[in-house]
Amino acid sequence: MNLDPVQVMKGQSNPKDPTAAPVTASSNGDGKGGWVEKEEFDQDHLGLTTKPLLPKPENAVTIAVSSRVLFRTETEQKVYEQKGVEEYLRYQVEHENEPFAPGPAFSFVKALEAVNARLRELYPESEELFDIVLVTYNHAHVGVRLINTINHHNLFIERFCMTGGSSPIGYLKAWQTNLYLSADAEKVREALSEGIAAATMFMSNKLTEVSQTQLRVAFDGDAVLFSDESERIFKAQGLDGFFQHERDNEDILLDRGPLKDFLASLGKLQKKFYAKGHRLDCPIRTYLVTARSAASSGIRALKTLRAWGLETDEALFLAGAPKGPMLEKIRPHIYFDDQMFHVEGAAEMGTVAAHVPYGIAQKHPHKKSLNTGK
């Protein structure tokens, strides 16, 4: 299976999860009948009579999302590639009253908003919330269509960063971004090099429906939450050497990986729910999904998380078994992995997967015939 960033899915139904959001294959702004009457932001689900105030960046968990992963923009991208920037801008203005369809990050963003609603119920004055920033290389001319689309889909996104073709990385740092999601792998690598947690988003040809009431985030371990130290040992010494290294160093903490701080941000918000007696019905749930073996190499990973003061709600040690079937059962809003082999496997099973281009695995791609135990 070959994936391109933001490959389009066709919606599928899964009646097994009563909390799952319906998946619709809406237009990409191509059809004249695609636009319905625009809605104002719906405060009812927040229990508010006015739009909630935005938190200060230093207090929030800031999620920067590119327009190409929040919405489906394949048609517009083709116009740009085939006809150039002027025709692209003209096309956007001519179609600014037609909404973009949801993209791979859409359900994730909706889940962030659902968590914010619960947080505001418990802590009305708190600014410790998710803050969503729409980041786009687009010229400001395209802003009208993006605003119209956000209102159409009833999203609460007030912060925009429209760079007119310039790199957004400096702005991401100014926003104190906790996570950056993009379809541009080069910009994702640039963000990672600047110490910003980032991933390239992918989709497959089918969708597993996801919860509307609980944000579910799944992480690989090595080169995602942890450094790529153990992967380097495997590449140099093979599987037996990897297992021996992990046993010898089980009391030595792994170094941090690129998404460690994002997991910490999720954990900080989880604890706010725990403090109000909502551990069992917390609207944030996290998962460690690793190909490590539990007995042979799992102890070091768990000890590292514990020493960091972090935890995942569930930990799955698969000992080299495929991750896709497990992720299909978890139904996360997003799954992070450093190896395209696992991203592709997840996408084949309908999971929205994101690639973290970090570590030695980027130089030595994982082969489908090989299970490292990583």
N, C-alpha and C positions, 0 to 999 in steps of 0.2 A: 504493500500500500504506500503510495507516494502522497505526501501532504504538501500543499501550499499554504502559507499563512492565510487564515480566515477563509478556508475552503467551505463552501456553502453546504448546509445540511438541509435535508427534507424533514419536515416535522413528522413525528411518530407518536403514537399514543401508548401510554402504559397505565392501565387501570389499576395496577396493584398498589400504587401509592396514592391514598386519598388526598394527600397534601400537595401532590405534584402540580406544577403549573402546566397548563395546556401549551403545546407547541404549535405555532401557526406558521405556515409558509406564505407570508404576506409579500406584497410586491416590493420591488426595490426602487420605487419611484418611477417605474416605467409606464404604468397604466394610468390613464387619466381619471379612472374611478377609484384610485387608491387612497385618496384623501377623504377623511370623514370630518365632521364638525370638530374643530379643535376644542380640547377640554382645558379648563383651568386646573392647576395643581389641586389634587383632592386631599384636603386636610382631614377628612372624616376618619381615614384609617389611622391617623396620628392622634385623634381626639383633640384636635386644635381648631381654632377658628381663624387663625392667620398663619401665613407661611412661617415655619420655624426659622429662627435666626441661624446664620452660619457660624460655626465655631472658628476660633482663631487657629491658624495653622499649627502653632506650637502645642495646642491642646488636642488636636484631632489626629485620627489615623487617616492620612491622606492617600487616596487611591487615584492615580492619574491614568486615564483610559483614553486611548486614541480613538478618533471617530471611526476608523476602519475596523476596529474590533467591537465597538459598542453597536455599530450599525453595519448593515450590508451595503457596500459601496462598489461592488464589482463593475456595474455598468459605467459608473462615473470614472473608475480607474481606467477602463478601456478607452473611454473618450480622451482622457489625458494622455495615455500612452500612444494612441493612434493619431490624434489630431492636435495635441499640444495644449499648452496652458490656457491660451486665450479662448479656444473653443470649449475647453473644460469649464472655465469660469462662466462663459455664456450659457452653457448647458445647465449649470447649477442655478443660475438666476432664473432661467426659463422654467425650471422645475421646482422652484423653491416652495411651492404650496403642495408638493407631493412628498409624503414622509418616507424616510428610509425605513427598511424593515429591520427587525432586531438582528444583531450580530452575535458572535460567540460570547462576548462579555455581558450581554444584556441581562441574562438571568442572574449572574453574579451581582451586578449592580442593583437589581431589584431586591435581591436578598440582603444586600448592605442596607438598603432603605428600610426593609422590614426590621432589621436589628435596631436601627436608629429609632424606629417607632417605639419599640419595647424599652429602649434606654430612656427615651424622653418620658415615658410613663413612670418609670422608677426614679429617675433623676431629672426632674424638669429644668433645673438650673445648670446642669452639667454640660460642658463643652467637649467631654470625652466621647466623641462620636466618630463615625466614618464621615469623611468629607470627600466628595467625588469631584475631580477636576477633569473636564474634557480637554484633551490635548490634540491639536491637529496642525499639520503643516499647511493647511489651507489658508488662502487669502481671506480677509475679513468679509469679502463679498459673499462667501458661502455661509457666513454666520446666520443669516436669516433662515436658510433651510434647516440648519442644525437646531436653531431655537424652535422653529415650528415642529420639527420632529420630536424634540424633547417634550414639548407641551402635548403633542399628539399621544405620546406613549405615557404621559403622566409621570414623568421622571422629575426628581427634584435635583437638578444640576444647575447651579448658578455661576460656578466658576469656569471660565473658558480661557484657553491659552491657544491663540491662533497665530502661528509663527510666520506665515507667508513664505514657507519653504526653508526657513532657518531651523537649525537644530534646537529641540526643546530642552536639552539637558540642563542648561543654566537655569531655566525657569523651574524645572523639576526640583532643583536644589533649593531655589528660593521658596517654593511651596512646602519644603521639608517633606518631600514625598516618601511615603512608606512602601509603596508598590507602584510600579509602572507597567502597564500592559499595552502591547503594541503589536502590529502586524509587520513591523520593520525590524528584522533581526539585527541589522547593523546598529540601529539606534538602541536596541536592547543591550547589545554588547557594550556600547558606549556608556549607557547608564550604569551597567554593572561595574565597569572600570572606574566609575566615579563613586562607587560605594552605594548605589541606589538599587534596591531589590527590583528586579525586572524580569519579564518573561515574554516570549513570543507566543501569541495565542494561535491555536489550531482548532479546526472542527472537522468532523467526518460527515459521511453521507446519511447518518441517522442520528437521532437524539434520544438519549435516555431522559425522561422527565425528572425534574428536580423539585425539591420541596419549596413551597412558598413561604413557609414559616420558620425554617431553620437554615442558616448559612452553613454549608458543609465545604470544608477546604481540606484537600488531601495533598500530602507532601512525600516525595521521595526523600531518602536520607542523605547519602553521600553526594557531595557536590551540589546539594540543595540546602538542607538544614545544616549539614556538616561540610567540612572542607573535602577536597578530593584526595586526601592523604591515603586512605585505604584503597581507593581505585588505582592510585599510582603503584601501590605495593602489588596489587593483582596484576597490573600490566607488566611489571618487572619480574615477579616471582611466581606467577600462576596462582591457581586456586588454593593449593596446599600451603603455599607461602603466605597467602592472604589470611587463611584461617589461623596459622601459627602466629602471625603478627598480631592479630586481634586478641588471641588468648594471652600472648605475652604482654600486651598493653591494655588489658581490659580496665585497669585502674587509672590509666592516663587519658585525660579528656581529649576528645576530638576537637580540632579547631573549628571555629564558626564557619558556616557557609553563607551564601549570599542571601538566603531567605530566613535566616535565623531570627533577625529582628522583626520581620513581619509576623512570624509565629508568636513572638513575644508580645507584639501589639494585639494580636487576637486574644492571647491569654490574659492580658490586662483588662480587656473588655469583658471576658468571661468572668473574671473575678468580681466584677461589679454586679453581675447577676447572682453569683454565689453568695455575695454578702447580703442579698435580699431574699435568700432561701430558694433560689431558682437554679440549683445545680442540675436537678434531674430534668428540668424543662428549659434548659439554657438554649437560646436561639442561635448559638454558635457551637459548632462541633468540628473538631480537628482530627485528622487521621495521619498516621505514619504508615506508608505503604512501601515496603522495602523488599528487595530481592535477597537481602541478608538472611542467613539461617539463624534461628533463635538461639539454639544451644551453642553453635560454633562462633557466632560473631554478633549476637544481639545484645549481649550484656553491656558492651562498651557504648553502644548507641543509647541505651536506656540510662546508663549512669551519667552520660554526658548531659542529656536533657534534664535529669534530676539535679545535677550540679548547677546547671544554668537557672534553676528555679522554674523550668518550663515542663509542660506535659502535653501529650496529645490524648484525646479522649479514647482513641483506639489505636493499637499498633498491630500491624499485620506483617509478620516475617514470613516471606513466601519461599525462601530457600531456592530461588531460581525459577519458580513457577510463574506463568504469565500473570501480569497485573490486571489485564483487561477485565477478566471475569469478576475479580474482586471489586474493581471500581464500578462495574455495572451494578453490583449489589449496593454499594455505598451511595451511588448517585451524587457525587460531589458537584458543586457548582463550578469548581475548577480543580484541576490536578496538575501539580508541578513536577517535572522530571528533567534531569540533565541529558538524557539520552533519547534521541529521536526514535530508536527502536521501541522504547516503552511508550513514548508519546503516540506513535502510530498504533501500537497495540491497544492503548486506551481508546483512541478515536474510533478504531474498528468496532468497539463495543458500545459506542455512543456517548463516551465521556468527553466533555470539553477539556482539552488538555493544553498545557502551556509548556514550552521548552525553555529551560534555563541554560543558556550557552556558556557554561562555566566548567573549568577543570579539564583534566587530561583526556576525558572521553571525547572532547571536541576534536582532538588530534587523532584519536584512534577510535573510530565509530564502532559501536557494538554490533556484532554479527548475530543474525537471527538464530544461527545454529549453536550459539554459545550462551550459557547461563553462568554468570560469574559468581553468583552468590552475593553480589553487591547490593 
